[in-house]
Amino acid sequence: MSETGLSTRAHVLLLSSTNFFIFMGTGAQQAFLVPYLEEFTDWSAFQRALVIATVYASMMVFRLGNVYLLRDWPQWKSSIAGGAVYVFFPMAMLALYFVPSYALALAAAAIWGWGGAAFWMGNTLQVLALADRAKRHGTGMGVLYGATNGGWAIGVVVLGSIFTYAQAVEMPWLLYLGATCFSLIGFLIMITLPRKPEPMPELPTWAALVQIMSQTKARIGAFLLFSAAMAFGFVLGTFTNFVENSYGAQWLWISTAFYPAALFMLSPWAGFLSERLGHGTVLAVGFFGGACGMAIPL
């Protein structure tokens, strides 16, 4: 039993459920953002792709920046602030249909990047702290990421169906009404969760960060994360355009759903296989599979 009155398992499950609903909504809408913008703007393909790129550029900056900006915030407050932004972004995209503004789109994307970094920092550290008591870090993170990817996969299917219908009735904004509702459920769960006392984290010095990144393994890890993120950017931008233009919008959710579904099914096995085959082998196989997937449209 944690200090909050909930069992550790219940608290982890409830925290993970916030990820489930938020990624069923705002997380899943990413696959349809570029085609959605094409419905009612005359922006170029580059401009549309730049909106989603701005999200991740902002998140890259604030992954570290929030450590200092939010240094006086407990982790639950970071989660709530980030969760609120996950609700804000689909609302902004809904409003964009009625008031098309490229500046608004980029500003909303940058804000989402900040909120996404705050959300992941808060929820991940809360789950790790809870799992630490039971010495079940792997299980705790597995539940969190399983809920995230499961909600994401279901959201792609549901929002894809909504988007197909919305295009047929010439009301594409229905996509973002649905995304807002799903994310709002997750946010409402989050703000009702009990909050445990937390010690303020020790801030890393720049010298310590430089020392960490000077290590060979840290550089390799950073490169792999960058490569994986860049490939994901292609999926959200170029790939969705390719599918819609080549096969029609009705295939967007069908093709895109395989990505989070594969994550959901394979993530629990990644740790198991890494322990037996080695991290390097599993990483090599994973990146080779990803490269093959990206090469298929060629």
C-alpha distance (Angstrom), angle and dihedral (degrees) to the residues before:
residue distance angle dihedral
M1 . . .
S2 3.82 . .
E3 3.81 126.4 .
T4 3.80 88.1 -97.6
G5 3.81 94.2 68.4
L6 3.80 92.1 -110.6
S7 3.77 124.3 106.3
T8 3.79 113.6 -107.1
R9 3.80 90.1 -113.8
A10 3.81 93.0 51.8
H11 3.80 92.4 47.3
V12 3.82 92.3 50.2
L13 3.80 91.0 47.4
L14 3.80 92.7 49.8
L15 3.80 92.5 47.6
S16 3.79 89.3 48.6
S17 3.80 91.0 49.9
T18 3.80 88.9 61.6
N19 3.81 88.1 58.6
F20 3.80 90.1 47.3
F21 3.79 94.9 57.8
I22 3.80 96.8 35.7
F23 3.80 91.2 53.0
M24 3.77 90.7 42.9
G25 3.80 84.7 61.5
T26 3.79 119.3 22.9
G27 3.78 95.0 15.4
A28 3.80 93.6 53.4
Q29 3.80 96.3 43.6
Q30 3.81 89.8 69.8
A31 3.79 89.6 81.1
F32 3.80 91.0 60.0
L33 3.80 101.3 36.3
V34 3.81 97.1 94.6
P35 3.85 94.7 45.4
Y36 3.82 89.1 44.3
L37 3.80 92.0 55.5
E38 3.80 89.3 48.5
E39 3.81 89.4 59.2
F40 3.79 96.7 69.0
T41 3.83 110.2 9.3
D42 3.78 133.6 71.9
W43 3.79 91.7 -141.9
S44 3.79 117.0 137.2
A45 3.81 122.0 -109.6
F46 3.81 88.3 -104.4
Q47 3.80 92.5 52.5
R48 3.80 92.0 49.6
A49 3.79 92.6 47.8
L50 3.81 89.8 47.8
V51 3.81 89.9 63.8
I52 3.80 92.6 62.5
A53 3.82 90.5 38.9
T54 3.81 89.2 56.3
V55 3.81 89.9 58.2
Y56 3.78 92.8 58.2
A57 3.80 95.4 38.6
S58 3.80 88.1 54.9
M59 3.79 91.7 45.6
M60 3.81 89.9 51.0
V61 3.81 90.6 55.5
F62 3.80 95.8 44.2
R63 3.81 97.1 44.2
L64 3.78 84.7 80.5
G65 3.79 98.6 19.2
N66 3.80 93.3 60.8
V67 3.80 90.2 57.6
Y68 3.80 85.8 69.4
L69 3.83 101.1 27.5
L70 3.81 93.4 51.4
R71 3.80 96.5 33.4
D72 3.82 92.7 126.5
W73 3.80 94.6 48.2
P74 3.80 123.1 97.0
Q75 3.80 113.4 -128.4
W76 3.80 94.2 -106.1
K77 3.80 89.5 59.1
S78 3.82 91.1 51.5
S79 3.80 88.7 51.4
I80 3.80 93.0 50.9
A81 3.81 93.7 46.8
G82 3.79 90.6 48.4
G83 3.80 92.1 45.4
A84 3.80 90.2 52.7
V85 3.81 89.5 54.5
Y86 3.81 90.3 50.7
V87 3.81 86.4 59.1
F88 3.81 92.7 42.8
F89 3.81 96.3 55.7
P90 3.83 99.0 60.4
M91 3.80 88.7 43.5
A92 3.82 88.5 54.2
M93 3.81 91.3 48.9
L94 3.81 89.8 49.7
A95 3.82 90.0 51.9
L96 3.80 89.3 46.9
Y97 3.81 90.0 67.5
F98 3.80 90.1 62.0
V99 3.82 96.4 35.8
P100 3.83 106.9 30.8
S101 3.79 108.7 -157.8
Y102 3.78 125.9 156.4
A103 3.80 90.7 -159.3
L104 3.82 89.6 55.0
A105 3.80 91.2 49.7
L106 3.81 92.9 51.4
A107 3.81 93.2 43.7
A108 3.81 91.8 50.4
A109 3.81 89.8 48.2
A110 3.81 92.2 51.3
I111 3.81 91.4 48.5
W112 3.79 90.5 49.2
G113 3.81 89.2 52.8
W114 3.80 90.0 55.6
G115 3.80 91.8 45.7
G116 3.79 93.2 45.9
A117 3.80 90.7 54.3
A118 3.83 90.9 48.4
F119 3.81 92.4 46.6
W120 3.79 95.1 50.7
M121 3.79 93.1 43.9
G122 3.80 91.6 51.3
N123 3.79 100.6 42.8
T124 3.80 95.8 40.5
L125 3.80 94.0 50.4
Q126 3.80 92.0 44.9
V127 3.80 91.3 53.5
L128 3.81 91.7 45.8
A129 3.81 90.7 50.6
L130 3.80 91.6 49.7
A131 3.81 93.2 45.3
D132 3.80 90.8 48.7
R133 3.79 91.1 71.3
A134 3.79 91.7 57.6
K135 3.82 93.7 35.6
R136 3.80 88.2 -124.7
H137 3.79 102.0 125.4
G138 3.79 94.3 144.4
T139 3.79 92.9 49.4
G140 3.79 92.9 46.5
M141 3.79 93.7 51.0
G142 3.80 90.4 42.6
V143 3.80 90.4 56.9
L144 3.82 91.7 46.7
Y145 3.80 95.3 49.4
G146 3.79 92.7 38.6
A147 3.81 90.0 56.1
T148 3.80 90.7 45.2
N149 3.79 95.2 51.2
G150 3.81 93.5 39.6
G151 3.79 91.9 53.7
W152 3.78 90.1 44.5
A153 3.82 92.7 52.5
I154 3.81 93.5 47.5
G155 3.80 90.8 44.4
V156 3.81 92.6 54.3
V157 3.80 90.0 54.6
V158 3.81 95.3 44.3
L159 3.80 96.7 41.7
G160 3.79 90.2 42.7
S161 3.78 90.0 56.5
I162 3.80 90.3 47.2
F163 3.81 91.2 49.2
T164 3.80 92.3 50.3
Y165 3.80 90.3 51.9
A166 3.82 91.9 42.5
Q167 3.80 91.1 54.5
A168 3.80 90.7 50.0
V169 3.81 92.2 54.5
E170 3.83 92.8 37.7
M171 3.81 93.2 -117.1
P172 3.84 102.6 115.1
W173 3.81 91.2 162.1
L174 3.82 87.9 76.4
L175 3.81 85.7 79.9
Y176 3.79 90.6 65.8
L177 3.77 94.3 41.6
G178 3.79 87.4 59.7
A179 3.82 93.2 44.5
T180 3.81 90.8 50.7
C181 3.80 92.5 51.3
F182 3.81 94.4 50.3
S183 3.81 93.4 47.3
L184 3.80 91.1 46.2
I185 3.82 89.8 59.1
G186 3.81 89.9 55.8
F187 3.79 91.9 46.8
L188 3.81 92.7 50.4
I189 3.80 90.1 52.3
M190 3.80 89.2 49.8
I191 3.79 96.9 53.3
T192 3.82 91.6 50.2
L193 3.81 94.9 53.3
P194 3.81 117.3 109.2
R195 3.79 115.7 -108.5
K196 3.75 124.2 -134.3
P197 3.82 125.2 -152.5
E198 3.80 111.8 -94.8
P199 3.80 131.8 -164.9
M200 3.79 113.6 -126.2
P201 3.81 110.1 -104.9
E202 3.78 121.0 -115.6
L203 3.80 110.5 -108.4
P204 3.82 115.3 -123.1
T205 3.78 116.1 -124.3
W206 3.80 121.0 -126.4
A207 3.81 88.5 -117.0
A208 3.81 89.7 57.1
L209 3.81 91.6 48.7
V210 3.80 91.5 50.1
Q211 3.79 90.0 49.0
I212 3.81 91.5 51.7
M213 3.81 93.6 48.7
S214 3.81 91.4 47.6
Q215 3.80 89.4 67.9
T216 3.80 115.7 98.4
K217 3.80 95.2 -131.3
A218 3.81 91.2 51.0
R219 3.80 90.9 52.3
I220 3.79 91.9 48.6
G221 3.80 90.5 48.6
A222 3.80 91.4 49.0
F223 3.81 91.2 50.2
L224 3.80 92.2 49.6
L225 3.80 91.8 49.1
F226 3.81 90.3 48.3
S227 3.81 91.8 49.6
A228 3.79 92.8 48.2
A229 3.80 91.8 48.2
M230 3.81 91.9 48.4
A231 3.80 90.7 51.8
F232 3.81 89.6 49.7
G233 3.80 87.8 52.7
F234 3.79 89.3 56.2
V235 3.80 89.4 51.7
L236 3.81 92.1 52.7
G237 3.79 95.2 43.4
T238 3.79 118.1 22.5
F239 3.79 98.1 23.1
T240 3.80 96.1 53.3
N241 3.80 90.4 48.9
F242 3.80 89.9 49.3
V243 3.80 93.8 50.7
E244 3.80 94.9 46.4
N245 3.80 95.3 46.0
S246 3.81 95.2 42.8
Y247 3.80 102.9 38.1
G248 3.80 107.8 10.5
A249 3.79 135.7 -99.0
Q250 3.81 92.0 -79.6
W251 3.82 88.5 72.1
L252 3.80 95.1 54.5
W253 3.78 97.8 88.3
I254 3.81 93.6 36.8
S255 3.80 93.7 56.6
T256 3.81 97.3 35.3
A257 3.81 95.5 49.1
F258 3.80 91.3 68.1
Y259 3.82 91.0 69.2
P260 3.83 99.3 61.1
A261 3.81 90.7 32.3
A262 3.80 90.2 57.3
L263 3.81 89.9 47.4
F264 3.79 90.3 50.7
M265 3.81 93.6 50.7
L266 3.81 99.7 38.2
S267 3.82 102.4 38.3
P268 3.84 94.7 78.4
W269 3.81 89.5 53.1
A270 3.79 95.8 48.6
G271 3.79 94.8 76.8
F272 3.81 92.1 42.8
L273 3.82 92.5 52.0
S274 3.81 93.1 42.2
E275 3.78 90.7 57.5
R276 3.81 91.5 52.0
L277 3.80 104.7 32.7
G278 3.79 99.9 28.1
H279 3.80 130.8 -103.6
G280 3.80 93.2 -98.0
T281 3.79 93.6 55.1
V282 3.79 93.8 48.4
L283 3.81 91.7 46.9
A284 3.80 91.6 49.6
V285 3.80 92.6 49.9
G286 3.80 91.3 45.4
F287 3.80 94.5 51.3
F288 3.80 91.6 44.7
G289 3.80 89.8 52.9
G290 3.80 90.6 48.0
A291 3.80 91.6 50.2
C292 3.81 90.6 50.9
G293 3.79 90.4 50.9
M294 3.80 92.3 50.8
A295 3.82 90.8 47.9
I296 3.81 95.6 54.5
P297 3.85 95.3 80.5
L298 3.81 89.0 54.2
